[in-house]
Amino acid sequence: MTDSAGPPGPTGPIGGTGPSGPLAEVLEGQREAELQRAARALLKEPLLTADGPYTEEFRLVRRHATALRDWFDRNVGWTLRTDADAARLRKTPGTLTDATHPARETARTALPFTRRRYVLLCLTLAALERGEAQVALGRLAEQVVLAAADPELLAAGIEFTLERRDERLDLAAVVRLLLRIGVLRRVAGDEEAYVSGSGDVLYDVRRRVLAGMPAALRGPSLIEAEDFAERLTEMTARTALDSDELRFRAIRWKLTRRLLDDPVLYYDDLTDDELGYLTRQRGFITARITELTGLVAEVRAEGIAMVDPLDDLTDVRMPEQGTHGHVTLLLAQHLARADGPVTVAELAAHVRELAVEHGNFWSKTAREPGAEPGLVAQALTKLQALGLAEHTPRGVVPRPALARYAVGDAVTRTTGDER
């Protein structure tokens, strides 16, 4: 069985030829560097705006839009749309059930969005789509409340009146996310005034950016399935897999998506067909990714990780400074040495023991009695997001990549320690 993708191009991820000589080599090197920078920006922020925090990267995406569009369409089945206001990479994840990388608050706490906030985000986007070019937060709230009266939402236990402060805080968190993305632009006022009931906020609605928010290939209203998993599959299905060529393409897309998005791709998570394809095409797939992004394949007996030498393409870091980063590292070492599943209660007890030795370096709240479950929960969230541990009914199970944390003990150094 063969795949129709073909070998990488002779001059980089897109291929092609040009004039020879030192100047041509310099220009080609500059082009490849710009292309890589643009691709990395899209992987990190799939929606870029002309006046956002990645203005230079947006300019590069526009410059190399054709090459980027061709690469993403051919290798992962993602579409790239660009205009004068925004560039949108419509991504479909390789794993539809992975919930370890949620939307987060823009505040320093960066708390993950709850189910209610996701529903509120969808209702807000729907209200903005039907609204005017400018909208006040109070008026937007009224439209959201009306939309939330849908019987299906009420039957699911979702209700919004926005009369309580916590509900207004939820709406403010959604609006701030849309401000960061670039869907909204604040004209006057502040969200805190709305939350406290002392004022309102006025926004410009950027319709071109708003139109780029949906990433589904099919609109939810066109899907008849009622089961959530079936609906999600139909929303992301691109075409019927009625030939070997299309089936191989779907496998290649899925594997490449996972290598781009997931911290590690484990062989035992793959189907027999996927594993067989990856075994035959591993060098080709990883080379294409490296050429476009600069990520380097780290191949082990249990799987593959695309490592970033620049340590930039990640939303979850380990090790990390601070109390939670320290606790996570210590628990990772403990799990890596475990002979089998470890219960959450056992991990909490271990944190209590660790506090005796390391508590002087932790925050005051982390040292208080009863703080252990929260510390364990945050650590497990990070370990699962990085593919280092799995929470099963039997307990927390270390995954193979966690083995790198099994060697040696964590060393805590104070400022000025020369050892």
PyMOL commands that set and color helices and strands:
alter all, ss='L'
color gray80, all
select helices_A, chain A and resi 22-44+55-63+65-75+115-130+137-147+151-155+165-181+191-196+207-211+220-222+228-236+244-261+267-269+272-293+323-337+344-361+364-367+372-385+400-405
alter helices_A, ss='H'
color red, helices_A
select strands_A, chain A and resi 47-49+79-82+86-90+134-136+184-189+201-205+265-266+296-299+303-307+389-392+395-398
alter strands_A, ss='S'
color yellow, strands_A
deselect
rebuild
show_as cartoon
